[in-house]
Amino acid sequence: METIILASGSKGNATLIRSGTTTVLLDAGISYKAMRERLGGEADLAGIEGVLLTHPHNDHVRGLKGVMNRIRAPLYTTAKTFHSIQHKHSLSPPFFEVDPNRPFTLGDLYITPISLSHDTEDTLGFRIDSEGRTLAYITDTGFLPEKDFDNLRNLDMYIFESNYDVATLFSSQRPYYLKRRIDSVKGHLSNADAAYYLSRLVGPKTRRIVLAHPSEECNTEAQALKTLNSVFQSYERSLEACDVVVAKQHEAVGWYEI
C-alpha cells in the first residue's frame, strides 16, 4: 500500500491511496488541476476507483465536482453527507452509503469507517487494510473515544490530525467564539491531543506518522514535532522506529510505502 497527501489543512484536503490494482481518493478539497500538478500528471487520477469522503465542509469537498466530472468514480460516504453534497453542490455521482464501524471492500482495500466528533454530522475517519498493512486516517475531530483505541492500535501508518498549538491559538487574532469552537470536543485536535492519542496507539508495527491538517495561523511544523516528542518522552514511549513528518497545505507529501 502506498499513499500521498496532496493537500492538508483548512484551505483543502486530499489524499491518494493505492494498493495492488486499486486507487482511491480520500477527500477532494482542492481542484482536479491542483491534484494533477502535484502528482506530475493524470495517470494516478485516471485510475481512481472510488472517492472516500469524510464530511461536507468546504476544505474537504471544494474540488469534488470537478474531480467527479472527470473520473466518474463512485462516492463512498454517509447518507447525510451525500445529501448535503447534493444540495450544496448539485452533484449526483454513483453513491455507496457507508456507516461507522461497518467495514466494506473496495478492490484490494478493506475499509472500516470510524465515527468522529466534529461540528458537522456523520464525520468519518478511516482504517484501511490491504495485504497485511494498515493505515489510519483521523482528522477533523475534537476527541477520540477509548472504545476506538483497539481498532486503531499498532497500525503501520497514521495520518493523524495535529491542528493547532493551544497557546498560539488563544493568543491569535481570531474571534473568541472561533477559538472555543476549534478547542472543543466538536472541533479539532491540538498538538498535545494528537501526541497523547498517538502515544496510546503507536506500537511495534508503526513505521510512519504524518501529522495532518496543520493550521497555517496557529501552528508550525516545529511546534507539532516538539510537542509530539515531548509527550512521548513524558510517557516513556519511543519514536525511534517511526518516520514522522508534517503534512503541508500547498504541496504534496509522499509517496510513502507502507
Secondary structure, 3 states (H helix, E strand, C coil): CEEEEEECCCCCCEEEEEECCEEEEECCCCCHHHHHHHHCCCHHHHCEEEEECCCCCHHHHCCHHHHHHHHCCCEEECHHHHHHHHHHHCCCCCEEECCCCCCEEECCEEEEEEECCCCCCCCEEEEEEECCEEEEEECCCCCCCHHHHHHHCCCCEEEEECCECHHHHHCCCCCHHHHHHHCCCCCCCEHHHHHHHHHHHCCCCCCEEEEECCCCCCCCHHHHHHHHHHHHHHCCCCCCCCEEEECCCCCCEEEEEC
